[in-house]
Amino acid sequence: MSAHEQETGSKLTSQRILVGIVVAVVLLGIFVVALDWRKAQHVLKQANWQWVAVALLFTTLSYICLSYGFAVACRIFGITLRQRDLLEVGFVSNVLNNLFTTGGAAGYSVRLIVMQRRGSALSDILAASLFHTYFNTLAMLILFPIGLGHLLVSHRLKGGAVVGVAAIVVLALVLTLLATAVVFSRPMRARIFRGLRRVVHAIIRRDIGPSLEEFDSTVTRGIAAIRSHPVPLGWMLGLVFTDWFSSLIALGFCFEALGNRLSPGVLVTGFAIGVTAGLVSMVPGGLGVQDSSMAGIYALLGVPLEHAVLAAVLFRVVYYFIPFGVSLAFYWRLLRTTREVV
C-alpha cells in the first residue's frame, strides 16, 4: 500500500469517526432537548451526591478487575513483564477502549507499543488480548439476553420491534459462536484464518499467513496451558464477572444519587441494551448512542425521562471521563519508561 493510499485511508477513517461523533451528539441532543428543564433542575437540586462517591468506588473496583484480568491473561500466554507494568498497561488500555470504542484499536495500540518494546512477542500480546476480550464480551452477552427477556416479558412490543430484537439476539449469538470457534477450535480457526488470509491478500496484496500461523500456535499453546492449569482461567472469569457487576452497580448508584432506586431487572435491562448499542455502533465510546439508548430504555420501563437522561450522563462522567483523567498519569509514566527501555 502506497503512502498516498495510507493517507487517504486515514482521512476516510477520521471522517467516519467525525461523522459518527456528530450523529451521536445529535442523538443525545434530541433527548436533552426533550427534557423539561425545570424538572431536570429540580432533580439536580434534590440529588444526593454522596451516592456518586459510592459509584466511583464501584468504578474503581471495576477497573481493578479489568486490569488484573488482563494481567492473568498475559501470564497464561507466557508474558513475563512485571505485575505492576501489566496492571498499568491493562488499566490505561481498557480506559481507552471504553472511552474510544473503535474495535479496541486505541487501547490495543498502547499495549503493542509498550509491551513489544519491553520484549513481549506480538503474537503473545494479541492472543492474551483476544482471550481477555472474548471472556469480557461473553459476560456482556450473558447480561444482554437477560435484559431483552425482561423487556419482552414486561412490555408488549409490536411486530417490527420483536423482529428487531430477535435479529439483535441472533447477531449476538453468531458473533459469540464465531469468537468461541477462533479461541477454542483449532480446525475452525484454521478455516477462518484461511479465508481471512485470502481476503487480506485480495484487498492489500499482502500475505499475512506467517503472522496468522504464529498467532494460531500462540493460542493453541495458551489453551493447552489452561487445560493443564485451569486455576488462572477461574481467576480471570471471576474478575470479568466482578468487573461487569461493579459497573452495573455504579450505574445503579448514579440513579440512586438522583432519587431513583431501580429494581435489578430494570437496571440490568437498560444497562445491557445501552452498553451493547454503544459497542455495536462503533461510535467512539458509544457517545450519544449508548446514552440515548440507555435513557430511552429506562424511560420505556417507567423511569422519568429527566432522571434517565441525567443518570446516563452522570454514568458517562463517573465511569468514562474520570478514569480517563486518572489514566493520563499512568499513560505518561508508561511512555517515559518505555523510551528509557528503548
C-alpha positions in Angstrom: 0.0 0.0 0.0 1.4 3.4 -1.0 1.9 6.3 1.3 -0.9 8.2 -0.6 -3.3 5.3 -0.1 -2.5 5.1 3.6 -3.0 8.8 3.9 -6.3 8.6 2.1 -7.5 5.7 4.2 -6.5 7.6 7.4 -8.5 10.6 6.2 -11.5 8.4 5.5 -11.3 6.8 8.9 -11.1 10.2 10.6 -14.1 11.4 8.6 -16.1 8.4 9.6 -15.2 8.9 13.2 -16.1 12.6 13.0 -19.5 11.8 11.3 -20.2 9.2 14.0 -19.5 11.6 16.8 -21.7 14.3 15.2 -24.6 11.7 14.8 -24.0 10.6 18.4 -24.1 14.1 19.8 -27.3 14.8 17.7 -29.0 11.7 19.2 -28.1 12.7 22.7 -29.2 16.3 21.9 -32.6 15.0 20.9 -33.1 13.6 24.4 -31.6 16.7 26.1 -34.0 19.0 24.1 -36.9 16.8 25.1 -36.2 17.4 28.7 -38.3 19.6 30.9 -35.5 21.8 32.2 -37.5 22.9 35.2 -37.9 19.2 36.2 -34.3 18.5 35.4 -33.0 21.4 37.6 -35.3 20.2 40.4 -33.9 16.7 40.1 -30.3 18.0 40.3 -31.1 20.2 43.3 -32.6 17.3 45.1 -29.8 14.9 44.2 -27.8 13.2 47.0 -24.2 13.5 45.6 -22.8 11.2 48.3 -24.1 8.3 46.2 -21.8 9.4 43.4 -18.8 8.7 45.7 -20.1 5.2 46.1 -20.5 4.9 42.3 -16.8 6.0 42.0 -15.8 3.2 44.4 -17.5 0.6 42.3 -16.0 2.1 39.2 -12.6 1.7 40.8 -13.3 -1.9 41.6 -14.4 -2.5 38.0 -11.2 -1.1 36.5 -9.1 -3.0 39.1 -10.8 -6.3 38.0 -10.3 -5.3 34.3 -6.6 -4.7 34.9 -6.0 -7.8 36.9 -7.9 -9.9 34.4 -5.7 -8.7 31.6 -2.6 -9.5 33.7 -3.9 -13.0 34.3 -4.5 -13.5 30.6 -0.9 -12.3 29.9 0.5 -14.8 32.4 -1.5 -17.6 30.7 0.2 -16.8 27.4 3.7 -16.6 28.9 4.2 -12.9 29.1 6.8 -12.2 31.8 6.6 -8.4 32.3 6.4 -7.1 35.9 3.0 -7.3 37.5 2.9 -3.5 38.0 3.6 -2.9 34.3 0.9 -5.4 33.3 -1.7 -3.7 35.6 -0.8 -0.2 34.4 -1.0 -1.3 30.7 -4.2 -3.1 31.4 -5.7 0.0 33.1 -4.7 2.5 30.5 -5.6 0.3 27.5 -9.0 -0.6 29.0 -9.8 3.0 29.8 -9.0 4.0 26.2 -11.0 1.1 24.8 -14.0 2.1 26.9 -13.8 5.8 26.0 -12.9 5.4 22.3 -14.6 2.2 21.3 -13.3 1.7 17.8 -12.8 -2.0 17.7 -10.3 -1.8 20.5 -7.7 -0.1 18.3 -6.8 2.7 20.7 -6.2 0.5 23.7 -4.5 -2.3 21.8 -2.1 0.2 20.1 -0.9 1.2 23.6 -0.4 -2.4 24.6 1.6 -3.2 21.4 3.8 -0.1 21.7 4.6 -0.6 25.4 4.8 -4.3 25.7 6.7 -5.0 22.4 9.4 -2.5 23.4 9.7 -4.4 26.7 10.4 -7.7 25.0 6.9 -9.3 24.7 6.1 -11.1 21.4 3.4 -9.6 19.2 1.6 -12.9 18.9 1.6 -13.3 22.7 0.1 -9.8 23.2 -2.6 -10.3 20.6 -3.5 -13.8 21.9 -3.8 -12.5 25.5 -5.8 -9.5 24.4 -8.2 -11.7 22.3 -8.6 -14.1 25.2 -9.4 -11.4 27.7 -11.7 -9.6 25.3 -13.6 -12.8 24.4 -14.5 -13.5 28.1 -15.4 -9.9 28.7 -17.7 -10.0 25.6 -19.1 -13.3 26.7 -20.1 -11.9 30.1 -21.8 -8.9 28.4 -23.7 -11.3 26.1 -25.0 -13.2 29.1 -26.4 -10.0 30.5 -27.8 -9.0 27.1 -30.5 -11.7 26.7 -31.5 -11.2 30.3 -32.2 -7.6 29.6 -34.0 -8.3 26.4 -36.0 -11.1 28.0 -37.1 -8.7 30.8 -38.1 -6.1 28.1 -40.2 -8.7 26.2 -41.9 -10.0 29.3 -42.6 -6.7 31.0 -43.7 -4.7 27.8 -45.7 -5.9 24.8 -43.7 -5.0 21.7 -45.1 -4.5 18.2 -44.2 -6.9 15.4 -41.4 -4.8 14.0 -39.8 -4.3 17.4 -39.9 -8.0 18.1 -38.2 -8.7 14.7 -35.5 -6.1 15.5 -34.9 -7.6 19.0 -34.8 -11.1 17.5 -32.3 -10.0 14.9 -30.0 -8.5 17.5 -30.1 -11.7 19.6 -29.3 -13.8 16.6 -26.4 -11.5 15.6 -25.0 -11.6 19.1 -25.2 -15.4 19.2 -23.4 -15.7 15.8 -20.6 -13.4 16.9 -20.2 -15.3 20.2 -20.0 -18.6 18.4 -17.5 -17.2 15.9 -15.3 -15.9 18.7 -15.6 -19.2 20.5 -14.5 -21.1 17.4 -11.5 -18.8 17.0 -10.4 -19.3 20.6 -11.2 -23.0 21.2 -11.5 -24.9 17.9 -8.2 -25.2 16.0 -9.8 -26.7 12.9 -12.4 -23.9 12.7 -9.7 -21.3 13.5 -7.7 -22.7 10.6 -10.7 -22.3 8.2 -11.4 -18.8 9.4 -7.7 -17.8 9.0 -7.5 -19.3 5.5 -10.5 -17.1 4.5 -9.0 -14.1 6.2 -5.7 -14.6 4.5 -7.3 -14.7 1.1 -9.4 -11.6 1.8 -6.5 -9.5 3.1 -4.3 -10.6 0.1 -7.1 -9.7 -2.3 -7.5 -6.2 -0.8 -4.0 -5.1 0.1 -1.8 -7.7 -1.8 -0.1 -8.7 1.4 0.4 -12.3 2.7 -0.4 -12.4 6.4 -0.1 -16.2 6.5 3.1 -16.3 8.7 1.6 -13.9 11.2 -1.6 -15.9 11.4 0.3 -19.2 11.9 2.3 -17.7 14.7 -0.9 -16.3 16.3 -2.5 -19.7 15.9 0.4 -21.5 17.6 0.3 -19.0 20.5 -3.5 -19.5 21.0 -3.0 -23.3 20.9 -0.2 -23.0 23.5 -2.4 -20.9 25.7 -5.4 -23.3 25.6 -3.0 -26.2 26.4 -1.7 -24.2 29.4 -5.3 -23.6 30.6 -6.2 -27.3 30.3 -3.2 -28.3 32.4 -3.6 -25.4 34.9 -7.3 -24.3 35.0 -7.0 -22.1 38.1 -5.8 -19.0 36.2 -8.9 -19.3 34.0 -11.1 -19.4 37.0 -9.5 -16.3 38.4 -9.9 -14.5 35.1 -13.6 -15.4 34.9 -14.2 -14.3 38.4 -12.5 -10.9 37.7 -14.5 -10.5 34.5 -17.9 -11.0 36.1 -16.9 -8.9 39.1 -16.0 -6.1 36.6 -19.4 -6.2 34.9 -21.2 -6.5 38.2 -19.3 -3.5 39.6 -20.0 -1.3 36.6 -23.7 -2.2 36.8 -23.8 -1.3 40.5 -22.0 2.0 39.7 -24.9 2.9 37.3 -27.4 1.9 39.9 -25.8 4.4 42.4 -25.9 7.1 39.7 -29.7 6.6 39.7 -29.7 6.5 43.5 -28.0 9.8 43.6 -30.8 11.3 41.5 -33.5 9.8 43.7 -34.3 6.6 41.8 -33.9 3.1 43.3 -34.3 0.7 40.3 -35.2 -2.9 40.6 -32.5 -5.4 39.5 -34.5 -6.4 36.4 -34.9 -2.8 35.2 -31.3 -1.9 36.0 -29.9 -4.9 34.1 -32.2 -4.3 31.1 -31.2 -0.7 30.5 -27.5 -1.3 31.2 -27.2 -4.4 28.9 -29.1 -2.9 25.9 -27.5 0.6 26.3 -23.9 -0.7 26.5 -24.4 -3.2 23.7 -25.9 -0.5 21.4 -22.8 1.6 22.1 -20.4 -1.2 21.4 -22.0 -2.3 18.1 -22.4 1.4 16.9 -18.6 1.7 16.5 -19.0 5.4 17.5 -16.1 6.3 19.8 -17.1 5.3 23.3 -20.7 4.8 22.1 -21.0 8.5 22.7 -24.6 9.5 22.3 -25.7 6.1 21.1 -25.2 4.3 24.5 -26.5 7.3 26.4 -29.7 7.8 24.4 -30.4 4.1 24.1 -29.9 3.6 27.8 -32.1 6.7 28.6 -34.8 5.5 26.1 -35.0 2.0 27.6 -35.2 3.3 31.1 -37.9 5.8 30.1 -39.8 2.9 28.4 -39.5 0.9 31.7 -41.1 3.7 33.7 -38.2 5.9 34.8 -38.9 9.6 34.3 -37.1 10.8 31.2 -35.3 13.6 33.1 -33.9 11.1 35.6 -33.0 8.6 32.9 -31.0 11.1 30.8 -29.3 12.7 33.7 -28.3 9.3 35.1 -26.9 8.2 31.8 -24.8 11.4 31.5 -23.7 11.0 35.1 -22.6 7.4 34.5 -20.7 8.7 31.4 -18.8 11.1 33.6 -18.2 8.6 36.5 -17.3 5.5 34.5 -15.6 7.0 31.4 -14.3 10.6 31.8 -13.0 10.5 35.4 -11.0 7.2 34.9 -9.6 8.7 31.7 -8.3 11.7 33.6 -6.7 9.4 36.2 -5.2 7.2 33.5 -3.2 10.1 32.0 -0.6 9.9 34.8 -0.1 6.2 34.2 0.0 6.8 30.4 2.8 9.3 30.6 4.8 7.1 33.0 4.5 4.1 30.7 5.6 6.1 27.7 8.5 7.6 29.6 9.8 4.3 31.0 9.2 2.7 27.5 11.5 5.3 26.0 14.1 4.5 28.7 13.9 0.8 27.8 14.4 1.6 24.1 
